Amino acid sequence: MTSPTSDSLFARALQLMPGGVNSPVRAFRSVGGAPFFVKSARGAMLTTADDRELIDFVCTWGPAIHGHNHPVIRAAIAAALEKGTSFGTPNPLEVEMAELITRFVPSIQKVRLCNSGTEATMSAIRLARGFTKRDLIIKFAGCYHGHSDSLLIKAGSGALTHGNPDSAGVPAAFARETMVLPYNDLPALEAAFAAQRGKVAAVIVEPYCGNVGFIQPDPGYLAGLSKLCTREGTVLIFDEVMTGFRLARGGVQELEGITPDLTCLGKIIGGGLPVGAFGGRAEIMDYLAPLGPVYQAGTLSGNPLAMAAGIAGLRLLEETNPYHRLDVLGQRLRDTILAAAKTKGIAVQVPQCGSMLSAFFTPTPVRDYATALQSDAKVFGRFFRACLDGGVYLPPSAYESWFLSTAHEGSAIERACEVMTGAIRGL
């Protein structure tokens, strides 16, 4: 029997799912063409339904830091599967995961496990409001914290890709409780606090932005943000769903020496399975039910399969400490793109830290949402398609971070650099 092709699968999906996909950026709308379907993955490679092998720089949007289908993680899932798929009760793996998280991220004294990054950020916001007895939150333009109503305002990620950063279906009354400020602008935050003295429950930020492309903070920005929140009695929430365990064992807060009040996690702590978590100061976390008045629950929270996969992945990070190796790979990719662009006379910015980077086709250094939008998305689309034709898969959006894994070492990174050089020369 002939296996279905990507084209035939997409034709069927279009009849059954909105846009033929279950997450908008997968539809390839901003880069052109139709999406491919993947039937398997191993290491740095994806195998499509059409039997094409692609070098993958999406890495499941972050979780696959050890590469796809790692044998240690696969074995951990198989062992957990022998005991059952879900219990609806506490299980030993939850406790082990909590111990690992609190050891790796010292700012987290207590943690609550959930099922997605969106659930983690939504719950952290509710907790901050309950703890402070205030309603207003501040977020930053281009930072994406999932698709809950309070946070899908001037969002990045797929919302930005589709030119619709303010989603329909978000009540105006909800939007009024969220202030949106420019990233990397401390005076704007100072002015907002002055105008709303004693009313701001929380400031939530991607400390290194990953959902508007990869953007790092100006020197002193995060420290200043933390100082202002402490002064105002406002809960500082770091959304490290992308950066947690990926840029360092303790995330951006380890790299920058900042201690947030709450941290949101996901991706890597599930080892490729659905997961989320939020945690922080014990006095705040103890406001959660059953100890406190802030309600949050989930049938599959702490699912044993996700816990087993995540524990295996975190232990691998502890044993192998791959962060220097990943940074070398990131620098190799960055330098290749910059060199090819210089030869061609093309303006490009390639912010990079460790295993995260992105390419903005603009002469202007990118430091916030406004400068990210100056990047030429059409040029990126041509670059994306040329890379894909050469067997390299990048995020199908000009406004997403790329991710590397330890599996990219060797032939995968060398081949990718050849393809990207050729793609830029062809622009």
C-alpha positions in Angstrom: 0.0 0.0 0.0 1.4 3.4 -1.0 2.0 5.8 1.9 0.2 9.1 1.8 2.2 12.1 0.5 2.4 15.5 2.2 0.2 17.0 -0.4 -2.5 14.4 0.0 -2.4 14.6 3.8 -2.7 18.4 3.6 -5.6 18.2 1.2 -7.4 15.9 3.7 -6.4 18.1 6.7 -7.8 21.2 5.0 -11.3 19.6 5.0 -11.0 18.6 8.7 -8.9 21.3 10.5 -8.9 25.1 10.3 -6.2 25.9 7.8 -5.3 22.2 7.8 -3.1 22.6 10.9 -3.4 22.4 14.7 -1.1 25.4 15.2 -1.1 28.4 12.9 2.5 28.9 12.0 2.7 25.4 10.7 0.5 26.4 7.7 3.5 28.1 5.9 1.3 31.1 5.1 4.1 33.6 5.6 6.8 31.8 3.7 4.7 30.4 0.8 3.9 26.9 -0.3 2.2 24.1 1.6 3.5 22.4 4.7 5.2 19.0 4.7 4.2 16.3 7.1 6.7 14.4 9.2 6.5 10.7 9.8 9.6 10.2 11.9 12.6 12.0 13.4 16.0 11.0 14.8 18.9 13.1 15.9 19.0 16.3 13.9 16.9 14.9 11.0 13.2 14.9 10.1 11.9 12.3 7.6 8.8 13.6 5.7 5.9 11.7 4.4 7.6 12.1 1.0 10.7 10.4 2.3 12.8 13.6 2.3 15.4 14.0 5.0 15.7 17.5 6.4 18.2 19.0 8.9 15.9 20.4 11.5 16.4 23.8 13.2 13.0 23.9 14.8 13.7 21.0 17.3 10.0 20.8 18.2 10.1 24.5 18.9 12.7 24.0 21.6 12.3 20.7 23.5 14.7 18.6 21.5 18.0 19.9 22.9 19.4 16.3 22.8 18.1 15.8 19.2 15.0 13.8 18.2 14.1 10.4 19.6 17.1 10.2 21.9 17.5 6.6 23.0 17.8 7.5 26.7 14.6 9.5 26.7 12.8 6.8 24.6 13.9 4.1 27.0 12.6 6.2 30.0 9.2 6.6 28.3 9.0 2.9 27.5 9.8 2.0 31.1 7.1 4.4 32.4 4.6 3.1 29.8 4.9 -0.4 31.2 3.4 0.9 34.5 0.5 2.9 32.9 -0.3 6.1 31.0 -2.1 8.2 33.6 -3.2 7.7 37.2 -5.1 10.8 38.2 -3.2 10.6 41.5 0.1 11.8 42.8 3.0 9.7 41.4 6.7 9.4 42.4 8.0 10.9 39.2 6.3 14.3 40.0 8.3 14.5 43.2 11.6 13.7 41.4 10.8 16.3 38.7 10.1 18.9 41.3 13.4 18.1 43.1 15.3 18.5 39.8 13.6 21.8 38.9 14.1 23.4 42.3 17.8 22.3 42.3 18.5 23.6 38.8 16.6 26.9 39.2 17.3 28.3 42.7 14.6 31.0 42.5 12.0 28.2 42.4 11.3 27.2 46.0 8.0 25.4 45.1 6.6 24.3 41.8 3.3 23.3 40.3 3.3 21.1 37.2 0.8 21.5 34.4 0.4 20.6 30.8 1.6 23.4 28.6 3.5 26.7 28.5 0.2 28.5 28.0 -1.3 26.9 31.1 1.8 27.8 33.1 1.8 31.6 32.2 -2.0 31.8 32.5 -1.8 30.3 36.0 1.2 32.4 37.0 -0.8 35.6 36.1 -3.8 34.4 38.2 -1.5 33.6 41.1 0.2 37.0 40.9 -3.2 38.7 40.9 -4.4 36.6 43.9 -1.2 37.2 45.8 -1.1 41.0 45.3 -4.9 41.6 45.2 -4.3 43.7 42.2 -5.6 43.3 38.6 -3.3 45.1 36.2 -0.5 43.3 34.4 2.3 44.6 32.2 3.7 42.7 29.3 6.0 43.7 26.4 5.2 44.1 22.7 6.3 41.0 20.8 6.6 38.8 23.8 4.4 35.7 23.4 3.2 34.0 26.6 0.6 31.6 25.1 -2.9 32.2 23.9 -4.8 33.0 27.1 -7.0 36.1 26.9 -5.0 38.3 29.3 -1.8 37.7 27.4 -2.7 37.6 23.7 -2.3 41.3 23.2 0.6 42.6 21.0 1.8 39.0 21.0 4.7 37.5 19.0 5.0 34.0 17.6 2.2 32.9 15.2 0.1 35.9 16.0 2.8 38.2 14.7 3.5 36.0 11.7 -0.1 36.3 10.6 -0.3 40.1 11.1 -3.0 39.7 13.8 -1.3 40.4 17.1 -4.6 41.2 18.8 -6.8 38.1 18.5 -10.5 38.3 17.9 -12.4 36.8 20.8 -10.5 38.6 23.5 -13.0 40.9 25.4 -12.1 44.5 25.5 -12.6 44.4 29.3 -9.8 41.8 29.5 -7.5 43.8 27.3 -7.9 46.8 29.6 -6.3 44.9 32.4 -3.1 44.4 30.3 -0.7 47.2 29.6 1.7 46.6 26.7 5.1 48.4 26.8 8.2 48.3 24.5 10.9 45.7 25.4 14.3 47.1 26.4 12.7 50.5 27.5 13.1 51.0 31.3 11.8 54.7 31.2 8.5 53.4 29.7 8.2 50.9 32.6 9.0 53.6 35.1 6.3 55.9 33.6 3.8 53.1 33.7 4.4 52.4 37.3 4.1 56.1 38.1 0.7 56.3 36.3 -0.6 53.1 37.9 0.9 53.4 41.4 -0.1 50.4 43.5 -2.2 48.8 40.8 0.2 46.5 38.9 0.0 42.9 40.0 2.7 41.5 37.7 5.2 42.2 35.0 5.7 39.2 32.7 8.6 39.0 30.3 10.5 36.7 28.1 13.9 37.7 29.5 15.4 36.8 26.2 12.7 37.1 23.6 12.1 34.1 21.5 8.7 34.6 19.8 9.5 37.7 17.8 12.7 36.2 16.6 15.6 36.0 19.1 16.3 39.3 20.9 18.5 39.8 23.9 18.1 42.6 26.6 20.3 45.7 26.7 22.9 45.6 29.5 21.2 46.4 32.8 17.7 46.1 31.4 16.6 43.0 33.4 18.3 44.2 36.6 16.5 47.5 36.3 13.2 45.7 35.6 13.7 43.6 38.7 14.5 46.6 40.8 11.4 48.5 39.7 9.2 45.5 40.4 10.6 45.0 43.9 10.1 48.7 44.7 6.5 48.6 43.5 5.5 45.3 45.2 4.8 43.9 41.8 5.4 40.2 41.0 8.1 39.7 38.4 7.4 36.7 36.2 10.1 35.3 33.9 8.6 33.3 31.0 11.4 30.8 30.5 9.3 28.3 28.6 11.8 28.5 25.7 15.0 29.6 27.5 14.7 27.5 30.6 17.3 24.7 30.6 18.2 25.6 27.0 20.6 28.5 27.4 21.9 27.3 30.8 20.7 24.8 33.4 19.2 27.6 35.3 18.0 29.5 32.3 18.4 33.2 31.6 18.2 34.0 35.3 21.4 32.1 35.8 23.1 33.9 32.9 22.0 37.3 34.1 22.1 36.8 37.8 18.5 37.9 38.2 16.0 36.3 40.7 12.4 36.6 39.5 9.5 36.0 41.9 7.9 33.4 39.6 9.2 31.4 36.6 7.2 29.7 33.9 8.7 26.5 32.3 7.8 24.0 29.6 9.3 22.3 26.6 12.6 20.7 27.8 11.1 19.5 31.1 8.7 17.2 29.0 11.4 15.6 26.9 9.2 16.1 23.8 5.9 15.3 25.5 3.3 17.9 26.6 4.2 19.7 29.8 4.4 23.0 31.6 5.3 24.2 35.1 5.4 27.4 37.1 7.1 28.1 40.4 8.9 30.6 42.6 8.9 32.0 46.1 7.2 29.7 48.6 5.1 32.5 50.1 3.6 33.2 46.6 3.2 29.6 45.6 1.4 28.8 48.9 -1.5 31.0 47.7 -2.4 28.1 45.3 -5.1 25.7 46.2 -5.3 23.5 48.3 -3.3 25.8 50.6 -4.6 29.1 49.4 -7.4 30.8 47.6 -6.1 30.8 44.0 -7.5 27.8 42.1 -5.6 25.9 39.5 -6.0 22.2 38.6 -5.3 19.7 35.8 -6.3 16.1 35.2 -3.1 15.2 33.4 -0.7 17.5 35.4 2.4 15.5 36.3 1.6 12.8 33.8 4.0 9.9 34.4 5.1 9.6 30.7 5.9 13.3 30.4 7.7 13.2 33.8 9.8 10.2 32.8 10.8 11.8 29.5 11.6 15.2 31.2 13.6 13.6 34.0 15.7 11.7 31.5 16.3 14.8 29.5 17.3 16.9 32.5 19.6 14.2 33.8 21.3 14.2 30.4 21.9 17.9 30.7 23.4 17.4 34.1 25.6 14.6 33.0 26.8 16.1 29.7 26.7 19.8 30.4 26.4 20.6 26.6 26.1 24.4 26.8 29.6 25.3 25.5 29.2 22.8 22.7 25.8 24.2 21.7 27.2 27.8 21.8 30.0 26.8 19.4 27.4 25.4 17.0 25.3 28.6 17.3 28.3 30.7 16.6 29.2 28.6 13.6 25.8 29.1 12.1 25.7 32.8 12.9 29.2 33.5 11.5 28.3 31.5 8.3 25.2 33.6 7.7 27.0 36.9 8.4 30.0 36.1 6.1 27.7 35.0 3.2 25.6 38.1 3.6 28.6 40.4 3.7 29.9 38.9 0.5 26.6 39.4 -1.2 26.1 42.9 0.2 22.9 41.9 2.1 22.1 43.5 5.4 21.3 40.9 8.1 21.3 40.8 11.9 21.9 37.4 13.6 21.5 37.6 17.3 22.6 34.4 19.0 23.2 33.0 22.4 24.0 29.3 22.9 21.6 27.2 21.0 19.1 30.0 20.1 19.4 32.4 17.2 17.5 34.0 14.3 18.2 36.0 11.2 16.6 39.5 10.6 17.1 40.9 7.1 17.5 44.5 8.1 20.4 46.9 8.5 19.0 48.0 11.9 20.1 46.2 15.1 17.0 44.4 16.5 16.3 45.2 20.1 12.5 45.2 20.3 9.2 44.6 18.5 9.4 47.7 16.3 12.9 47.0 15.0 12.0 43.3 14.5 9.2 44.4 12.2 11.7 46.3 10.1 13.1 43.0 9.0 12.2 42.1 5.4 9.9 39.1 5.7 9.8 38.6 1.9 13.6 38.2 1.8 13.3 35.7 4.7 10.7 33.8 2.8 13.0 33.4 -0.2 15.8 32.4 2.1 13.6 29.9 3.9 12.5 28.2 0.6 16.0 28.0 -0.7 17.1 26.3 2.5 14.2 23.9 2.4 15.0 23.0 -1.2 18.6 22.3 0.0 17.3 20.0 2.8 17.4 22.4 5.7 14.3 23.2 7.7 14.0 26.6 9.5 11.1 27.9 11.4 8.5 28.9 8.7 8.3 32.5 9.9 10.6 35.5 9.9 9.7 36.1 13.6 10.7 32.9 15.3 13.8 31.6 17.0 15.9 28.8 15.6 17.0 26.0 17.9 20.1 23.7 17.8 20.6 20.4 19.5 23.7 18.4 20.3 22.8 16.1 17.4 23.7 18.9 15.0 27.4 18.4 15.7 29.4 17.1 12.8 28.0 16.6 9.3 24.6 18.2 10.0 26.0 21.6 10.9 28.5 21.5 8.1 25.9 20.6 5.5 23.5 23.3 6.9 26.2 26.0 6.6 26.8 25.0 3.0 23.1 25.2 2.2 22.6 28.5 4.0 25.6 30.1 2.2 24.2 29.0 -1.1 20.7 30.3 -0.2 22.1 33.8 0.7 24.1 33.9 -2.5 21.0 33.2 -4.4 18.9 36.0 -2.9 
